[in-house]
Amino acid sequence: MTEIPERKLELVRKLLAVAEHPNTSETEAAIYLERACGIMAAYGIEQAMLADAGKVADEVGCITIRVGNPYQPDRRTLLAGVAAALRCQSIYRKIGQVSEVQVVGYRSDLALVEMLFTSLCLQMASGVLRVAAPPGHTTISYRKSWMAGYVNRVCERLRAAERRAAQEAEPVTGRSTDLVLLDRRAEVSRVYQQMFPQVRKAGRRALSDWAGWSSGRAAGDRADLGGSRLSARPRSSIGS
């Protein structure tokens, strides 16, 4: 798998260290977190443009990420959302008590998916344990809705960062960034359909607690999009 250059990882780590420091205001922290996410988004777009120009090798591949309990369906939803925001497609199958999620995408994008998911998964699991259901709300339904809101907001932020990076990218071959990314999405979709021709989309999960969803979205605004434990690891196992 294509690994994120260490110099970029180090910069992201420094930005996140400032954002997470107790003396940093919420406004400043949000700026540093967005900057960290922007660096990774810019890296992904840069690799796409360089690959289109034939200056780097970046082919479509597939990684498998194992997702365990607790909150396994919610973690799978987070992974699927992160993958989609980064131009990848995913599918899962249950093997015993664990889900094996296969993510198809360009190698540079897969490295970002794995890195971001690993960090955000830990943050979501930690955050949901700290929330208390208000009077009249059941803990399970509130937490499920909280995580749905969290995933919704985090993926919005990732998509926004990708749009900004695409707008700011400079063409390398004369082809527009939008066209390059469109072609890459089409190639990922082609490979995905070839690998999984019988796949059907799952139905949407119903929300039972809108207060929890709103609280989760607010937490998603505070999420560390770069992760304080950044590393590109193949074949991750999340949960047990």
Phi, psi and omega in degrees: 000146176293127180262148178289131180306139183301325181296324177288320177300318182296319178296317179297318179300318180295318178299317182289327178298319178292316182298326184270354182292137183299338180273356179275130180291162181298322180296314179295319181300318180298322180296314181294322180293318179295325179295318179299316179295321181297322179298316181291323177295317179298323178298315180298316179294319179301315179297323179297316182291319179293322178294322179296329179274358180077018183268342174222156176268124181208091184258167177286135178218189181216133174241155177244126179241124179272128182242121182250194180271162002276172177055045184300313180299325182288324176292321177298319179297319177299314181297316180297321180292316178297317180299314181296320180296334181254030171069026179244167176232149185225158176210150180227161172219147179273131174233099185067235181265008184237147173260132172259112182259122177260128182244125181252132179179178174291148187303318180296323179287323179297324178297320179291319179302311183296318181295313182292318181298316181303316181289311184294327178297315178295319180295317180295317180297321179289318183294319184292333179286342181269348183275143178244131180292133178296163177305135180092356179246139176280147183298316183296309182294323180294315181292321177299315180291325177300314181293325177297318178293321178299311180298317180302313183287318179300317181290328172300315181295320178296317179295322178296319179296321178295320179296317179297317180297321180294321180293328184269349183290145178261130179301145180254326184247000185100340177281143181290154178300318180301319181291319179299313181293324178297317179295321180293319177299319181295320179292320177298317179297321180296313180295319180299313180295326178292321181284325185228071186291340185258013186287139172240145180289139178284153178287161178290143177277135182281141176267141181243356183211097184289335177294319177295321179298315180296320178295321179294322177297320178298321177293325178297331176293333182263000185295145176277101186283349178260329180088133180274359178235054187292131172194145177261103184243131177284150175050065181286157171235114183252120182084186180215000000 
